[in-house]
Amino acid sequence: MTRYARNMIGYGPDAPDPQWPGGAKIAVQFVLNYEEGGENCVLHGDQASEAFLSDIAGAAMWQGKRHWNMESIYEYGARAGFWRLHRLFTSAAIPVTIYGVATALSRSPEQVEAMKDAGWEIASHGLKWVEHKDMPEEEERAAIAEAIRLHTEVVGERPLGWYTGRCSENTVRLVAEEGGFAYVSDTYDDDLPYWLEVGDRDQLIIPYTLEANDMRFATAPGYITGEQFYQYLKDAFDTLYAEGSEGRPAMMSIGLHCRLIGRPGKLAGLKRFIDYVRMHKDVWTPTRLEIAGHWAETHPHTRKPRPSQMDRETFVGTFGGIFEHSPWIADRAYDLELGPAHDRAAGVHSALARMFRSASYDERLGVLRAHPDLAGKLAAAKRLTAESTSEQSSAGLDALTDEERTQFTNLNTAYTEKHGFPFIIAVRDHDKASILSAFERRIANDTETEFTEACKQVERIARLRLEDLL
């Protein structure tokens, strides 16, 4: 059995209305990453110096040595950048979510005190600001536990939000399994929060951003001036605000770092953006924890059967009748590479239709012949499947006059004698008159043309049945 773990559909075209407080058209959320004092450094027991997210072009890790310039750049973030950002956000009365590296927080007591006095949320950014991609699972699990312990000791309460950043493929699962987080943000895959089922836990995910993020001052392609940063944020805000005005509110995350945006020339662009946001009404500027609380209350998670996680018996039992009396199609579809994208009607239909299309001519002919005549003898004897009964009644084929019944009978007989299979049409797309019109038109086609058309109609019927089921 092949199952594809990645989720390529999410909400699809039917994203929920977040119902932001006050009818806001957009939620703009600012994150300030506090990593200074938690980065790679031989003083911290690491094997090399830091090389990530600084103003040093082409920085490389120095094995076994302190990198004085790199350290001082990080120190700028704690000594000057943080306080400049603290003044900016407190004067604007905009709450911030801190992604706090536990060891960095432990080395910055006055900054932590200022965060708490401002009423900012302090989420966990892990134990140390280091790579986790090669970390063994048990080591990472222990690091998560120690991050929570140290954070609680330093801040006075445990973190309720988590973002590693330099994560592994195990991080989200391990954090969810810990069980105490209102949200996890180690994804970049949506403009809205969503629920992730991890074992028995329903974990809320609040996606983060790497593009509306000042890290682009330190990476290529990136920003050179504060004005470029402002313009990008403004364009993103304008797009999302317009979508919100059209009934599709979403969330805008903005990622900041004390040592980067805390520099005067860069901060000017952020200040312009904050002033721009404050010019608009119907804007909510929450912490991520406030978003989590709102989402959990407004859109609580309900578990539903997921086709991609069904066993074969359940899958075939559920979808075996979608193609009339042809459970072999569902049985074959079960062996395809199914994933979250196949947990909706379009996805299941794609899997079933692929097996129908790749079947032999005789197998497809068997599916066509499994369909009943429209308003024929099986309908009169009430021997149709439940799906066919509902479909035919939706077009009024269960309430024909004697004249109409005779007309259908004659057409059914002539069509079947000519083509070798019954006339098939997705009756829910039609009324009685248009069905008769199509019947009279299509009966004159050659059999090859009708075989192709009948197969298309079978697929359409299957799609409509799946819409009802899912």
C-alpha positions as CSV (number, residue, x, y, z in Angstrom):
1,M,0.0,0.0,0.0
2,T,1.4,3.4,-1.0
3,R,0.3,6.5,0.9
4,Y,1.5,10.0,0.3
5,A,2.0,11.9,3.5
6,R,2.2,15.5,2.1
7,N,-1.0,17.5,2.0
8,M,-1.4,19.2,-1.4
9,I,-5.0,20.4,-1.0
10,G,-5.5,21.9,2.4
11,Y,-8.8,23.8,2.4
12,G,-8.9,23.7,-1.4
13,P,-11.3,26.3,-2.9
14,D,-13.6,26.2,0.2
15,A,-11.5,27.9,2.9
16,P,-13.5,28.7,6.0
17,D,-14.4,32.2,7.1
18,P,-12.2,32.8,10.0
19,Q,-14.7,35.2,11.5
20,W,-12.0,37.4,12.9
21,P,-13.1,39.5,15.9
22,G,-15.0,42.7,15.1
23,G,-15.5,41.5,11.5
24,A,-11.9,42.2,10.7
25,K,-10.9,41.8,7.0
26,I,-7.4,40.7,7.9
27,A,-5.4,39.5,10.9
28,V,-1.9,41.0,10.9
29,Q,0.4,39.2,13.3
30,F,4.0,40.3,14.1
31,V,6.6,37.8,15.4
32,L,9.8,38.9,16.9
33,N,12.4,36.2,17.0
34,Y,14.6,36.4,20.1
35,E,17.7,34.3,19.3
36,E,20.5,36.4,20.6
37,G,22.5,34.3,23.1
38,G,21.1,31.0,21.9
39,E,22.9,30.8,18.6
40,N,25.8,28.4,17.7
41,C,28.8,29.5,19.8
42,V,31.7,27.5,21.4
43,L,30.9,29.3,24.6
44,H,27.5,27.5,24.5
45,G,29.1,24.1,24.0
46,D,28.7,24.1,20.2
47,Q,31.4,22.8,17.9
48,A,31.5,26.0,15.7
49,S,30.3,29.6,15.5
50,E,27.0,30.7,14.0
51,A,26.7,31.5,10.2
52,F,23.0,32.1,9.8
53,L,21.0,35.3,9.4
54,S,23.5,38.1,9.9
55,D,24.8,41.0,7.9
56,I,28.1,39.2,7.3
57,A,28.0,38.3,3.6
58,G,29.0,34.7,2.9
59,A,29.5,33.9,6.5
60,A,30.8,30.4,7.3
61,M,30.9,28.5,10.6
62,W,34.3,28.6,12.3
63,Q,35.0,25.2,13.7
64,G,36.2,25.2,17.3
65,K,36.6,29.0,17.4
66,R,34.6,32.1,18.5
67,H,33.6,34.4,15.6
68,W,34.0,37.8,17.2
69,N,32.2,39.7,14.5
70,M,29.3,37.3,14.4
71,E,28.9,37.3,18.1
72,S,28.8,41.1,18.2
73,I,26.2,41.3,15.5
74,Y,23.9,39.0,17.6
75,E,24.7,41.1,20.6
76,Y,23.5,44.2,18.8
77,G,20.1,42.6,18.5
78,A,19.9,42.1,22.3
79,R,21.6,45.4,23.3
80,A,20.0,47.9,20.8
81,G,17.7,46.3,18.3
82,F,15.3,44.8,20.8
83,W,14.8,48.0,22.7
84,R,14.2,50.0,19.4
85,L,11.5,47.4,18.5
86,H,10.1,47.4,22.0
87,R,9.6,51.2,21.8
88,L,8.1,50.9,18.3
89,F,5.5,48.3,19.1
90,T,4.5,49.5,22.6
91,S,4.0,53.1,21.2
92,A,1.8,51.6,18.5
93,A,-0.1,49.5,21.1
94,I,0.4,46.4,18.9
95,P,1.1,43.2,20.8
96,V,3.9,41.0,19.6
97,T,4.6,37.2,19.7
98,I,8.1,36.5,20.8
99,Y,9.7,33.3,19.4
100,G,12.1,33.0,22.3
101,V,15.0,30.6,22.3
102,A,15.1,29.3,25.9
103,T,18.8,29.7,26.4
104,A,18.7,33.2,24.8
105,L,15.9,34.2,27.2
106,S,17.8,32.9,30.1
107,R,20.7,35.2,29.2
108,S,18.4,38.3,28.8
109,P,16.5,38.9,32.0
110,E,15.7,42.6,31.4
111,Q,14.4,41.9,27.9
112,V,12.2,39.1,29.2
113,E,10.9,41.5,31.9
114,A,10.1,44.1,29.2
115,M,8.3,41.5,27.1
116,K,6.1,40.5,30.1
117,D,5.4,44.1,31.1
118,A,4.3,44.8,27.5
119,G,1.8,41.9,27.7
120,W,3.5,40.1,24.8
121,E,3.2,36.4,24.2
122,I,6.4,34.5,24.7
123,A,6.3,31.3,22.6
124,S,9.1,28.8,22.5
125,H,11.7,28.9,19.8
126,G,13.4,25.7,21.0
127,L,16.2,25.2,23.5
128,K,19.0,26.5,21.2
129,W,19.1,28.3,17.9
130,V,20.7,25.4,16.0
131,E,19.9,22.9,13.3
132,H,17.7,20.0,14.1
133,K,17.6,18.2,10.7
134,D,20.2,15.6,11.7
135,M,19.2,15.3,15.4
136,P,18.1,11.8,16.4
137,E,14.5,11.7,17.4
138,E,15.1,10.9,21.1
139,E,17.6,13.7,21.3
140,E,15.2,16.2,19.8
141,R,12.4,15.0,22.1
142,A,14.7,15.6,25.1
143,A,15.6,19.1,23.7
144,I,11.9,20.0,23.4
145,A,11.3,18.9,27.0
146,E,14.3,20.9,28.3
147,A,13.3,24.0,26.3
148,I,9.9,23.9,28.0
149,R,11.5,23.4,31.4
150,L,13.9,26.2,31.0
151,H,11.4,28.5,29.4
152,T,9.0,28.0,32.3
153,E,11.8,28.6,34.8
154,V,12.9,31.8,33.1
155,V,9.5,33.3,32.1
156,G,7.4,32.0,35.0
157,E,5.0,30.1,32.8
158,R,5.3,27.4,30.2
159,P,5.1,28.3,26.5
160,L,1.8,27.6,24.7
161,G,3.2,28.2,21.2
162,W,6.1,26.5,19.4
163,Y,8.3,27.3,16.5
164,T,11.7,25.6,15.9
165,G,12.5,27.2,12.5
166,R,15.6,25.0,11.9
167,C,13.5,21.9,12.3
168,S,13.6,18.3,11.4
169,E,11.0,16.1,9.7
170,N,10.0,14.9,13.2
171,T,9.6,18.3,14.9
172,V,5.9,19.0,14.4
173,R,5.0,15.4,15.4
174,L,7.2,15.5,18.5
175,V,5.9,18.9,19.7
176,A,2.3,17.7,19.1
177,E,2.9,14.5,21.1
178,E,4.2,16.6,24.0
179,G,0.6,17.7,24.3
180,G,0.7,21.1,25.9
181,F,0.9,23.5,23.0
182,A,-2.1,25.5,21.8
183,Y,-0.4,25.8,18.4
184,V,2.7,24.9,16.4
185,S,4.1,27.1,13.6
186,D,6.7,25.0,11.9
187,T,4.9,25.2,8.5
188,Y,4.6,27.8,5.8
189,D,1.7,26.2,3.8
190,D,-1.4,28.3,4.3
191,D,-2.9,31.7,5.0
192,L,-5.1,30.3,7.7
193,P,-4.7,28.1,10.7
194,Y,-5.7,24.4,10.4
195,W,-5.9,21.3,12.4
196,L,-3.4,18.4,12.2
197,E,-4.3,15.0,13.6
198,V,-1.2,13.5,15.3
199,G,-2.2,10.2,16.9
200,D,-4.9,11.0,19.4
201,R,-4.1,14.7,19.5
202,D,-5.8,17.4,17.4
203,Q,-3.0,19.9,17.0
204,L,-3.6,23.4,15.8
205,I,-1.1,24.6,13.2
206,I,-0.6,28.4,12.6
207,P,1.6,28.7,9.6
208,Y,4.5,31.1,9.6
209,T,6.3,33.0,6.9
210,L,9.8,33.1,5.4
211,E,9.0,35.8,2.8
212,A,7.3,38.6,4.7
213,N,10.3,38.2,6.9
214,D,13.3,40.5,7.6
215,M,15.5,37.4,7.2
216,R,15.5,38.4,3.5
217,F,17.9,41.2,4.4
218,A,20.4,38.5,5.1
219,T,19.7,36.1,2.2
220,A,19.6,36.3,-1.5
221,P,17.3,37.2,-3.2
222,G,16.5,39.7,-0.5
223,Y,15.9,43.3,0.6
224,I,18.5,46.0,0.5
225,T,16.6,48.9,1.9
226,G,13.9,49.4,4.5
227,E,11.8,50.8,1.6
228,Q,11.9,47.5,-0.2
229,F,10.7,45.7,2.9
230,Y,7.9,48.2,3.4
231,Q,6.8,47.9,-0.2
232,Y,6.6,44.1,0.0
233,L,4.7,44.1,3.2
234,K,2.3,46.8,1.8
235,D,1.7,44.8,-1.3
236,A,0.9,41.7,0.7
237,F,-1.3,43.6,3.1
238,D,-3.2,45.3,0.2
239,T,-3.8,41.9,-1.5
240,L,-5.1,40.2,1.6
241,Y,-7.1,43.2,2.7
242,A,-8.9,43.3,-0.7
243,E,-9.6,39.6,-0.5
244,G,-11.0,40.1,3.0
245,S,-13.2,42.9,1.7
246,E,-14.5,40.3,-0.9
247,G,-15.4,37.8,1.9
248,R,-12.2,35.8,2.1
249,P,-10.4,37.1,5.2
250,A,-7.0,35.6,5.9
251,M,-3.9,36.0,8.1
252,M,-0.7,37.9,7.4
253,S,2.4,36.8,9.4
254,I,5.4,39.0,9.6
255,G,8.7,37.7,10.9
256,L,11.3,39.9,12.5
257,H,14.7,39.6,14.2
258,C,16.2,42.0,16.7
259,R,19.7,42.1,15.0
260,L,18.2,42.6,11.5
261,I,15.1,44.9,11.5
262,G,16.5,46.5,14.7
263,R,19.0,48.4,12.6
264,P,17.8,52.0,12.0
265,G,17.8,51.9,8.3
266,K,15.8,48.7,8.2
267,L,13.5,49.7,10.9
268,A,12.3,52.7,9.0
269,G,10.5,50.4,6.5
270,L,8.8,48.5,9.3
271,K,7.7,51.7,11.0
272,R,6.2,52.9,7.7
273,F,4.3,49.7,7.4
274,I,2.9,49.9,10.9
275,D,1.7,53.4,10.2
276,Y,0.1,52.2,7.0
277,V,-1.7,49.4,8.8
278,R,-3.0,51.8,11.4
279,M,-4.6,53.9,8.7
280,H,-7.0,51.0,7.8
281,K,-10.1,50.0,9.7
282,D,-11.2,46.4,10.3
283,V,-7.7,45.1,11.0
284,W,-7.0,42.8,13.9
285,T,-3.4,42.7,15.2
286,P,-3.3,39.8,17.7
287,T,-0.7,37.6,19.1
288,R,-0.5,34.1,17.7
289,L,-1.9,32.7,21.0
290,E,-5.0,35.0,20.5
291,I,-5.4,33.6,17.0
292,A,-5.1,30.0,18.4
293,G,-7.8,30.7,21.0
294,H,-10.1,32.3,18.5
295,W,-9.7,29.4,16.0
296,A,-10.2,26.7,18.6
297,E,-13.4,28.4,19.7
298,T,-14.7,29.3,16.2
299,H,-13.5,26.3,14.2
300,P,-13.1,23.4,16.6
301,H,-11.8,20.2,15.0
302,T,-14.1,17.3,14.2
303,R,-12.6,14.0,13.1
304,K,-14.0,12.4,10.0
305,P,-13.3,9.2,8.2
306,R,-10.5,9.8,5.7
307,P,-10.4,7.7,2.6
308,S,-6.6,7.7,2.4
309,Q,-6.4,6.1,5.9
310,M,-9.2,3.5,5.4
311,D,-8.3,-0.2,5.3
312,R,-9.2,-1.9,2.0
313,E,-12.5,-3.4,3.2
314,T,-13.8,-0.1,4.5
315,F,-12.6,1.7,1.3
316,V,-14.2,-0.7,-1.0
317,G,-17.3,-0.9,1.1
318,T,-17.7,2.8,1.1
319,F,-16.9,3.5,-2.6
320,G,-17.6,0.2,-4.3
321,G,-21.0,1.4,-5.5
322,I,-19.9,4.8,-6.9
323,F,-19.5,3.2,-10.3
324,E,-22.6,1.1,-10.7
325,H,-22.2,-2.5,-9.5
326,S,-18.4,-2.3,-10.1
327,P,-16.6,-2.6,-6.8
328,W,-13.5,-3.8,-8.6
329,I,-12.8,-0.1,-9.5
330,A,-12.6,0.9,-5.8
331,D,-10.5,-2.2,-5.0
332,R,-7.9,-1.2,-7.6
333,A,-8.0,2.4,-6.6
334,Y,-7.1,1.5,-3.1
335,D,-3.6,0.4,-4.3
336,L,-2.9,3.9,-5.8
337,E,-0.7,6.5,-4.1
338,L,-3.4,8.1,-2.0
339,G,-2.9,11.0,0.4
340,P,-4.8,13.9,2.0
341,A,-5.7,15.2,-1.4
342,H,-7.8,12.1,-1.9
343,D,-9.8,12.7,1.2
344,R,-12.3,14.9,-0.6
345,A,-14.7,14.2,-3.4
346,A,-12.4,15.4,-6.2
347,G,-9.6,13.2,-4.9
348,V,-11.5,10.0,-4.5
349,H,-13.1,10.6,-7.9
350,S,-9.7,11.1,-9.5
351,A,-8.5,7.7,-8.1
352,L,-11.7,5.8,-9.1
353,A,-11.8,7.4,-12.6
354,R,-8.1,6.6,-13.2
355,M,-8.9,2.9,-12.6
356,F,-12.0,3.1,-14.9
357,R,-10.1,4.8,-17.6
358,S,-7.2,2.4,-17.5
359,A,-9.4,-0.7,-17.5
360,S,-9.9,-2.8,-20.6
361,Y,-12.6,-2.1,-23.2
362,D,-14.6,-5.1,-22.0
363,E,-14.3,-4.0,-18.4
364,R,-15.6,-0.5,-19.1
365,L,-18.3,-2.0,-21.3
366,G,-19.3,-4.1,-18.3
367,V,-19.7,-0.9,-16.2
368,L,-21.9,0.7,-18.9
369,R,-24.1,-2.4,-19.0
370,A,-24.4,-2.4,-15.2
371,H,-26.3,0.8,-15.5
372,P,-30.1,0.6,-15.7
373,D,-32.3,1.9,-18.5
374,L,-33.8,5.3,-17.7
375,A,-37.3,4.8,-16.5
376,G,-37.1,1.2,-17.5
377,K,-38.3,-2.1,-16.1
378,L,-36.0,-2.1,-13.1
379,A,-37.3,1.3,-12.1
380,A,-40.9,0.1,-12.5
381,A,-40.1,-2.9,-10.3
382,K,-38.3,-0.7,-7.8
383,R,-35.1,-2.7,-8.2
384,L,-32.7,0.2,-8.8
385,T,-29.8,1.0,-6.5
386,A,-30.5,3.7,-4.0
387,E,-28.3,6.0,-5.9
388,S,-30.0,5.4,-9.2
389,T,-33.4,5.7,-7.6
390,S,-32.6,9.1,-6.2
391,E,-31.0,10.3,-9.5
392,Q,-33.9,9.3,-11.7
393,S,-36.4,10.8,-9.3
394,S,-34.5,14.1,-9.2
395,A,-35.3,14.5,-12.9
396,G,-38.9,13.4,-12.6
397,L,-38.4,10.1,-14.2
398,D,-40.4,8.4,-11.5
399,A,-43.5,10.3,-12.4
400,L,-43.9,9.8,-16.2
401,T,-47.2,9.9,-18.1
402,D,-48.1,6.8,-20.1
403,E,-47.1,8.6,-23.2
404,E,-43.7,9.6,-21.8
405,R,-43.1,6.1,-20.5
406,T,-43.8,4.6,-23.9
407,Q,-41.4,7.1,-25.4
408,F,-38.6,6.2,-23.0
409,T,-39.2,2.5,-23.6
410,N,-39.0,2.8,-27.3
411,L,-35.8,4.9,-27.1
412,N,-34.2,2.6,-24.6
413,T,-34.9,-0.4,-26.8
414,A,-33.6,1.3,-30.0
415,Y,-30.5,2.7,-28.3
416,T,-29.5,-0.6,-26.7
417,E,-30.1,-2.6,-29.8
418,K,-27.8,-0.3,-31.8
419,H,-25.0,0.3,-29.3
420,G,-25.0,-2.7,-27.0
421,F,-25.3,-0.8,-23.8
422,P,-28.0,1.4,-22.2
423,F,-28.3,5.1,-22.7
424,I,-26.4,6.8,-19.8
425,I,-26.6,10.4,-18.8
426,A,-26.0,12.3,-15.5
427,V,-29.7,13.0,-15.0
428,R,-29.1,15.5,-12.1
429,D,-27.5,17.8,-14.7
430,H,-30.8,17.8,-16.7
431,D,-34.6,17.9,-16.5
432,K,-37.0,15.5,-18.3
433,A,-37.1,17.6,-21.5
434,S,-33.4,17.9,-21.9
435,I,-32.9,14.2,-21.2
436,L,-35.3,13.3,-24.0
437,S,-33.6,15.8,-26.3
438,A,-30.2,14.3,-25.6
439,F,-31.6,10.8,-26.0
440,E,-33.0,11.6,-29.4
441,R,-29.8,13.3,-30.5
442,R,-27.3,10.8,-29.3
443,I,-29.1,7.7,-30.6
444,A,-28.0,8.7,-34.1
445,N,-24.3,8.7,-33.1
446,D,-21.9,5.8,-34.1
447,T,-21.2,3.4,-31.3
448,E,-17.6,4.5,-30.8
449,T,-18.7,8.0,-30.2
450,E,-21.4,6.9,-27.8
451,F,-19.1,4.6,-25.9
452,T,-16.8,7.6,-25.3
453,E,-19.7,9.8,-24.3
454,A,-21.3,7.1,-22.0
455,C,-18.0,6.7,-20.2
456,K,-17.8,10.5,-19.6
457,Q,-21.3,10.4,-18.2
458,V,-20.5,7.5,-15.9
459,E,-17.6,9.5,-14.5
460,R,-19.9,12.5,-14.0
461,I,-22.5,10.4,-12.2
462,A,-19.7,9.1,-10.0
463,R,-18.6,12.6,-9.2
464,L,-22.1,13.7,-8.2
465,R,-22.5,10.6,-6.0
466,L,-19.2,11.4,-4.2
467,E,-20.4,14.9,-3.5
468,D,-23.4,13.4,-1.8
469,L,-21.3,10.9,0.2
470,L,-18.4,13.2,1.2
